[in-house]
Amino acid sequence: MKRFFASFVAAIIVFFAVSAAAQSKPPLRFLQTIPLPDLKPGDFDHFAVDLAGNRLFLTGEANNAVYVLDIRANKLIHTIADIEEPHSLLYLPAAKQLWVVAGGDGTVKIFDSVTYAPVETLKVTEGADSSAYDPAKHLFYIVAGGSDAKLPYSLIEIVDTNTRKKVSEIKVDSTNIEALAIEKNGPRIFANVRDKSVVGVIDREKKTVTTTLPLGDLHGNTPLTYDDATHRIFVVGRKPPSLVVLDSESGKIVATLPTAEMTDDMTFDPASKRIYVACNDFTVVYLEKDADHYEELGRAPTGFRAKTAILVPQIKRFYVAAPRHESDMAGVKVYEVQ
């Protein structure tokens, strides 16, 4: 009996030790850095992925270029230069095109994604920055105007990617709109109205703002994404550095969690229910336990102003762009999702 009891206790100890180890396993494991030599200090802005071609595209906002990375060999393979302040990207695999939103001259530049040769340049309003794509209707929504264009309002300009023509625009009473998120199973688009510390809810069919959702004490709201399954809007702000979760139907704040400083990018993975928030020095990872309950899983050290990131769940990789800082050259840090 004593031997049985001792074995039983030992089994319990092993069980809890394994459970504790599993719980302490970090959500991201650093693998390597892809060097980006010869870049001057300054921010990156957004990524896009070509999964079939094993490529990442990265906008070097301060360096006026787009960088093409081979994610199989983990190296820089091409630079598309002379793009004035590139911000967001759209990769269209069927058309073999890369669309680059350039804020400096208010254009969308289209490149052949095989040869990287320019195909066409579309003129939009100055201050063009964030964007979102509706693949069902082939519509590209581009934020422009506002304070960067010295305008008292912002525009969400709508371009048909089939015809490469601007088809409409949505005027918003704001001088600073940041991220956009499209509702897949409904007519809404959510916009981070940063200068008013609210989320704008826009009817894409009526092309009008239907309501705004306040964010409580949160200011500097920058990245935003949406979970269609739970109807939850995820917003991260800089003052104070926090993740706020909103019910998109009622507008109620259902959760608030601390994050790191100077956030700029966020990804939600509906399969794992994880939220990845890229900030200065850290990426913070959260778990959506259910629609109203969330927990922090861990913080992965990244680097100075390393606030541009992308999750590629199909290969269990997370990429973070770290600008040049003092003696450290710029690079893209590669993490394994655990």
SVG drawing of the C-alpha trace seen along z (x, -y; Angstrom):
<svg xmlns="http://www.w3.org/2000/svg" viewBox="-27 -72 55 74">
<polyline fill="none" stroke="black" stroke-width="0.4" points="0.0,0.0 2.8,-2.4 4.5,-1.6 1.2,-2.3 0.8,-5.6 4.4,-6.6 3.9,-5.9 0.6,-7.7 2.2,-10.8 5.1,-10.7 2.6,-10.5 0.7,-13.5 4.0,-15.5 5.1,-14.6 1.6,-15.6 1.7,-19.0 5.3,-19.6 4.5,-18.8 1.4,-21.1 3.4,-23.9 6.1,-23.5 3.4,-23.6 1.9,-26.7 5.3,-28.5 6.2,-27.7 6.5,-31.1 4.2,-31.7 7.0,-32.8 10.5,-31.4 13.2,-33.5 14.9,-31.7 17.1,-34.2 17.3,-37.7 17.2,-38.4 19.7,-41.2 18.8,-44.4 22.1,-46.1 22.7,-49.7 19.4,-51.0 19.3,-54.4 17.5,-54.6 13.7,-55.0 10.5,-53.1 9.0,-50.3 5.2,-50.2 3.5,-47.1 4.1,-43.6 2.3,-41.5 2.9,-37.8 3.1,-35.7 2.7,-32.2 2.9,-30.2 6.1,-32.1 7.7,-32.0 8.0,-35.8 7.4,-38.6 7.0,-42.2 7.9,-45.0 7.5,-48.7 10.5,-50.7 8.7,-54.0 11.8,-56.0 14.0,-54.4 11.4,-55.0 11.6,-51.4 9.8,-48.0 11.9,-45.0 11.3,-41.5 12.3,-38.6 12.7,-34.9 11.2,-33.2 12.5,-29.8 16.2,-31.0 15.6,-33.8 17.3,-36.5 16.7,-39.8 16.3,-39.1 15.1,-42.4 14.6,-46.0 12.0,-48.1 13.4,-51.6 12.2,-55.2 8.7,-54.9 7.9,-58.0 6.9,-57.0 5.4,-53.5 2.9,-52.5 0.6,-49.6 0.6,-46.8 -1.8,-44.5 -0.6,-41.4 -2.8,-39.9 -1.6,-36.4 -4.0,-35.7 -3.0,-39.0 0.7,-38.6 0.6,-42.2 1.9,-44.0 0.0,-47.2 1.9,-49.8 0.2,-52.7 2.6,-55.7 1.8,-58.5 4.5,-60.9 2.9,-61.6 -0.6,-60.2 -0.4,-57.3 -0.9,-53.6 1.9,-52.1 1.3,-48.7 4.2,-46.4 4.5,-43.1 5.3,-40.7 7.4,-38.4 9.7,-41.0 9.1,-43.9 8.6,-46.2 6.1,-49.1 2.7,-48.4 0.7,-51.5 0.4,-54.4 -3.0,-55.4 -3.4,-58.9 -5.3,-59.1 -5.4,-61.9 -2.2,-62.9 -1.6,-61.3 -2.5,-57.9 -1.6,-55.4 -3.5,-52.4 -5.7,-50.1 -7.9,-47.1 -9.0,-44.7 -12.4,-43.1 -11.5,-40.0 -15.2,-39.1 -15.9,-42.4 -12.3,-43.1 -12.4,-46.5 -9.3,-48.2 -10.1,-50.7 -7.4,-53.3 -7.2,-55.9 -6.0,-59.3 -6.3,-63.0 -6.4,-64.4 -3.6,-66.3 -0.9,-64.8 -2.7,-66.3 -3.5,-69.5 -7.2,-68.7 -9.8,-69.0 -11.3,-65.6 -10.1,-62.2 -11.2,-60.0 -11.5,-56.3 -11.0,-55.9 -12.3,-52.8 -10.5,-51.3 -11.7,-48.4 -8.7,-46.1 -10.1,-44.6 -10.5,-47.8 -7.8,-49.7 -10.2,-52.6 -11.4,-54.6 -15.1,-53.9 -16.1,-55.9 -15.0,-57.4 -16.2,-57.8 -15.7,-61.1 -15.0,-60.9 -14.9,-63.8 -11.4,-63.1 -7.9,-64.4 -6.2,-61.1 -7.6,-57.6 -5.3,-54.7 -6.2,-51.0 -9.2,-49.6 -10.9,-46.2 -13.6,-44.8 -16.5,-42.7 -16.5,-39.6 -20.1,-38.6 -21.7,-42.0 -21.6,-45.5 -19.5,-47.2 -15.9,-48.5 -14.3,-49.6 -11.9,-52.6 -9.6,-53.7 -10.4,-57.4 -7.4,-58.3 -7.8,-62.1 -11.2,-61.5 -10.3,-58.3 -13.2,-56.4 -13.8,-53.5 -15.9,-54.6 -18.5,-52.1 -19.0,-52.6 -21.7,-51.1 -19.8,-50.1 -22.9,-50.0 -24.3,-53.4 -20.8,-54.8 -21.4,-56.6 -20.4,-56.6 -23.3,-55.1 -22.0,-55.5 -18.8,-55.9 -17.7,-53.7 -15.9,-55.4 -12.8,-53.8 -13.0,-55.0 -9.7,-56.4 -7.7,-55.0 -6.0,-57.4 -3.5,-57.1 -5.5,-54.2 -3.4,-52.9 -3.8,-49.2 -7.3,-47.6 -8.6,-44.2 -11.8,-42.2 -13.0,-38.8 -16.1,-38.0 -17.0,-34.9 -17.4,-36.7 -18.2,-40.2 -15.4,-41.7 -13.2,-44.7 -9.6,-44.7 -8.1,-48.1 -4.7,-49.0 -3.7,-52.5 -0.6,-54.2 -2.0,-56.2 -2.1,-54.2 -0.6,-51.3 -3.6,-49.0 -5.6,-46.5 -9.3,-47.2 -12.0,-44.7 -15.3,-46.1 -18.6,-44.4 -19.3,-45.5 -23.1,-45.2 -23.5,-47.1 -20.3,-49.2 -19.6,-48.0 -16.0,-47.6 -15.8,-44.0 -12.1,-43.7 -9.0,-45.9 -5.5,-44.5 -2.1,-46.2 0.3,-46.0 3.8,-47.5 4.8,-51.0 4.4,-52.5 2.2,-49.9 1.8,-50.1 0.7,-46.7 -1.7,-43.8 -2.7,-40.5 -5.6,-38.2 -5.4,-34.5 -9.0,-33.0 -7.7,-29.4 -5.6,-29.7 -7.7,-32.7 -4.4,-34.5 -3.8,-38.2 -0.3,-39.5 0.5,-43.1 3.8,-44.5 5.3,-47.3 8.6,-49.0 10.9,-46.3 8.2,-43.6 5.5,-41.7 2.7,-40.9 0.6,-37.8 -2.9,-37.3 -5.5,-34.5 -9.2,-35.0 -10.7,-32.4 -14.2,-33.4 -15.9,-36.6 -15.5,-38.5 -12.4,-36.9 -8.8,-37.3 -5.4,-36.6 -1.8,-37.5 0.3,-34.5 3.7,-36.2 6.0,-38.9 8.7,-38.2 11.6,-40.6 12.0,-42.2 14.0,-45.4 13.9,-49.2 10.8,-50.5 10.2,-46.9 6.5,-47.6 5.8,-46.3 4.9,-42.6 3.0,-39.8 1.8,-36.4 2.0,-33.6 0.1,-30.8 0.4,-28.3 4.1,-27.9 3.9,-28.8 6.1,-31.9 5.9,-35.4 8.0,-38.2 9.0,-41.5 10.8,-44.3 13.4,-46.1 14.8,-49.4 18.5,-50.3 19.5,-51.6 22.9,-52.8 25.3,-50.0 22.6,-47.4 21.7,-47.1 18.0,-46.8 16.6,-43.3 13.5,-41.1 13.4,-38.9 11.9,-35.4 10.0,-33.6 8.5,-30.2 4.9,-30.1 4.7,-27.6"/>
</svg>
